[in-house]
């Protein structure tokens, strides 16, 4: 596994999760809130998955992170619609899950790279 | 031999390459291109765009900007080791120039009347948090709409405020994934870059990248294709029997070898494929079956592992469709309703109004024919090492199978083109880069530049040709919002032409929206709008005491561009007198009348 690529994905997941939550919950203008919501839709959930997988190409790593994020967001949103349980803010859980997954990934990487 | 003699004997191509290597115009061409395009866009006036579209009324800066972007791209591509960042910059610039132009000149108002229907579903999900209209086919395939409703709700902004930018976002994301997929299939990364550049031109006209389930499903399909081709390809030597192995060996000659994968990677890939495919199935009606055709073709030639991959995908599609089949049946006449491929390939309407529409249609027909013919030529040229083009060829031509089963309301051919285009672009790019040219005739790169420009401008004519019809003004949108805010729920809303931004409100389903049956593009056209008595009778027969009749600039442009509905102008002039319509809203572009029936 290319540590650099998957670790970069983990860093992207961590930073985008924090940024997305901050903007969605505290943006002073709707446009900043929209940027936060788009970041939440496009990065954290995919990064949580792709930080464990090396796609073999930078463009593929970024593209799959985006596509997996959108897949998870669409699935979660559709389930809320089907169940008539619409709570969009619950999607911030995706950012939380991403923080846990990406932090774990970086911890594993650090342990693997630490001298014995 | 002196230095002068030597320089005289150097082939022209070498001298040009040497000069270009020193001057490197490609370093500034993207900036010049984007600068010229941006200045050109500021000089465009939507009201000055006629029937022949934006290109016909564009200024030189706009056109030169696009040419400079292509020139910079091709010049860099011609280097022996092109710089990826520079090619990427050119491609991003090109995608931005193609897809940001219309939102900029329209002030961010979304193009296409049907985008507003999608916004209506999104608004209803965001407002009510549930399916409000189970009889609406969009409500039953809600994945994209629910996702956008979530974004809209989290940001507290209406989807109308960002929907216009969806084509740019989708195309940038598509380009990223396409490049990744292409790199899996070709060794020379120049082929991958050129294919993405060609794709952006040849796909521009088909208009499938607006805020829509198919654009979303297409993006996810590209991700799914990457996962399949990266982790689920059959190992090179493995085959079920000796005979199959021999046949397969002949077919895969020249194919890029499958990457080594572990069992765990394959398992993760299978989970990803199933999850992505399920969301595609829940987002769009037709895309899952185009994907099944592609995966089926790869399976048939024993190129995938596990061999049974197609079965769970088909099961997911079937299980989702079964309880909703009634809607497919009522909207499209069933899954296998049209077994006439030629008829299904003829598009949404077979005749074109002379003038702008006919010219634009002719150009994109030539572009589509050239795309498929060149792709076929690329396959035939590689017939001895067919493996090198087998996967793109299967994925390029398998979508055509859909035409054997469905017309999808006349839209199937556009979806087939969309799904075929990436792989055709890859085949054509390979063909162009492999063309053998006489050494003394350095025309390979000029030829590639000409092909790229031809594809781009033909595609742009298709995209920008009907812009005076497809684009809406702010005042038209305001009029539509006024109508939904002021007309009592349950009201009858009547459109003489369906080209108006309707149904964008969250409670769209509370209104009875009717379009006059007078446009042959929309089905049976028996009502003559030029005959007010017939119109009055038709509206009265709809059973409401009050009706809101809307006429607008975009309807007039639509009737003029398509030559239908024919009596539109006469109807507009006679509404106040013959139909006794009372004006309840009027601005520069729209008038709304209230008609009362005893």
HADDOCK unambig.tbl for C-alpha pairs under 7 A between the chains (distance, minus, plus):
assign (segid A and resid 24 and name CA) (segid B and resid 154 and name CA) 6.38 0.50 0.50
assign (segid A and resid 24 and name CA) (segid B and resid 155 and name CA) 6.37 0.50 0.50
assign (segid A and resid 30 and name CA) (segid B and resid 155 and name CA) 5.81 0.50 0.50
assign (segid A and resid 30 and name CA) (segid B and resid 156 and name CA) 6.21 0.50 0.50
assign (segid A and resid 30 and name CA) (segid B and resid 157 and name CA) 6.32 0.50 0.50
assign (segid A and resid 33 and name CA) (segid B and resid 155 and name CA) 4.54 0.50 0.50
assign (segid A and resid 34 and name CA) (segid B and resid 155 and name CA) 4.59 0.50 0.50
assign (segid A and resid 37 and name CA) (segid B and resid 151 and name CA) 5.31 0.50 0.50
assign (segid A and resid 37 and name CA) (segid B and resid 154 and name CA) 6.03 0.50 0.50
assign (segid A and resid 37 and name CA) (segid B and resid 155 and name CA) 5.97 0.50 0.50
assign (segid A and resid 38 and name CA) (segid B and resid 151 and name CA) 6.58 0.50 0.50
assign (segid A and resid 57 and name CA) (segid B and resid 180 and name CA) 6.86 0.50 0.50
assign (segid A and resid 59 and name CA) (segid B and resid 176 and name CA) 5.91 0.50 0.50
assign (segid A and resid 59 and name CA) (segid B and resid 177 and name CA) 6.75 0.50 0.50
assign (segid A and resid 59 and name CA) (segid B and resid 180 and name CA) 5.42 0.50 0.50
assign (segid A and resid 60 and name CA) (segid B and resid 177 and name CA) 6.17 0.50 0.50
assign (segid A and resid 60 and name CA) (segid B and resid 180 and name CA) 4.85 0.50 0.50
assign (segid A and resid 63 and name CA) (segid B and resid 176 and name CA) 5.97 0.50 0.50
assign (segid A and resid 63 and name CA) (segid B and resid 177 and name CA) 5.19 0.50 0.50
assign (segid A and resid 64 and name CA) (segid B and resid 223 and name CA) 5.96 0.50 0.50
assign (segid A and resid 67 and name CA) (segid B and resid 220 and name CA) 5.95 0.50 0.50
assign (segid A and resid 67 and name CA) (segid B and resid 223 and name CA) 6.23 0.50 0.50
assign (segid A and resid 71 and name CA) (segid B and resid 276 and name CA) 5.91 0.50 0.50
assign (segid A and resid 71 and name CA) (segid B and resid 279 and name CA) 6.23 0.50 0.50
assign (segid A and resid 73 and name CA) (segid B and resid 147 and name CA) 6.06 0.50 0.50
assign (segid A and resid 74 and name CA) (segid B and resid 143 and name CA) 5.18 0.50 0.50
assign (segid A and resid 74 and name CA) (segid B and resid 144 and name CA) 6.14 0.50 0.50
assign (segid A and resid 74 and name CA) (segid B and resid 146 and name CA) 6.47 0.50 0.50
assign (segid A and resid 74 and name CA) (segid B and resid 147 and name CA) 4.58 0.50 0.50
assign (segid A and resid 74 and name CA) (segid B and resid 279 and name CA) 6.96 0.50 0.50
assign (segid A and resid 75 and name CA) (segid B and resid 143 and name CA) 6.51 0.50 0.50
assign (segid A and resid 75 and name CA) (segid B and resid 279 and name CA) 6.26 0.50 0.50
assign (segid A and resid 77 and name CA) (segid B and resid 146 and name CA) 5.19 0.50 0.50
assign (segid A and resid 77 and name CA) (segid B and resid 147 and name CA) 5.42 0.50 0.50
assign (segid A and resid 77 and name CA) (segid B and resid 150 and name CA) 6.52 0.50 0.50
assign (segid A and resid 78 and name CA) (segid B and resid 142 and name CA) 6.19 0.50 0.50
assign (segid A and resid 78 and name CA) (segid B and resid 143 and name CA) 5.21 0.50 0.50
assign (segid A and resid 78 and name CA) (segid B and resid 146 and name CA) 5.33 0.50 0.50
assign (segid A and resid 81 and name CA) (segid B and resid 129 and name CA) 5.82 0.50 0.50
assign (segid A and resid 81 and name CA) (segid B and resid 130 and name CA) 4.72 0.50 0.50
assign (segid A and resid 81 and name CA) (segid B and resid 131 and name CA) 6.58 0.50 0.50
assign (segid A and resid 81 and name CA) (segid B and resid 146 and name CA) 6.89 0.50 0.50
assign (segid A and resid 82 and name CA) (segid B and resid 130 and name CA) 6.59 0.50 0.50
assign (segid A and resid 84 and name CA) (segid B and resid 129 and name CA) 5.91 0.50 0.50
assign (segid A and resid 84 and name CA) (segid B and resid 130 and name CA) 4.69 0.50 0.50
assign (segid A and resid 85 and name CA) (segid B and resid 129 and name CA) 6.80 0.50 0.50
assign (segid A and resid 86 and name CA) (segid B and resid 129 and name CA) 4.73 0.50 0.50
assign (segid A and resid 88 and name CA) (segid B and resid 150 and name CA) 5.33 0.50 0.50
assign (segid A and resid 88 and name CA) (segid B and resid 153 and name CA) 6.57 0.50 0.50
assign (segid A and resid 88 and name CA) (segid B and resid 154 and name CA) 6.29 0.50 0.50
assign (segid A and resid 89 and name CA) (segid B and resid 154 and name CA) 6.44 0.50 0.50
